[in-house]
Amino acid sequence: MYGKENNIMIKWSTIGKVACGFVIGTAGVKLLSSKDAKKCYTHVTAAAYRCKDSVMETYTNIKENCQDIDADAKAINEERYAKQREEEIADAKAVLEKAEAANA
């Protein structure tokens, strides 16, 4: 199906692609290591640090709010349990008083 001419063409095409990739790669390395590129990397890194600081500040605020909510919820439950306990004690006293009145 393929003649000798097509095999040679495919080989030159492959060699051309490899050579082109090498040239582009070499130019890319030069471009990425230039002063302007380093300056750009520095600005991007500084922006990332600012973003990190903002995220950490938000995280701290959310964490503090959650701790406040947790403390308030525990206080509400403690009050509720204390009220239930008082009601249970009052009910027990009423039962005892009834029993004493029935025995007297």
CORCOR-V21599 format. One line per field, one symbol per residue. phi: phi as a letter, one per 40 degrees, with the letter a starting at -180 (. if undefined). psi: psi as a letter, one per 20 degrees, with the letter a starting at -180 (. if undefined). A space follows every 10 residues. Layout:
phi = ???
psi = ???
This chain:
phi = .ccccccccc cccccccccc cccccccccc ccbccccccc cccccccccc ccccccccdc cccccccccc cccccccccc cccccccccc cccccccccc cccc
psi = gpahghgggg ghgghggggg hggggghggg ghjrggghgg hghggghggg ggggghgggg ggggghhggg gggggghggg hggggggggg gggggggggh hhh.
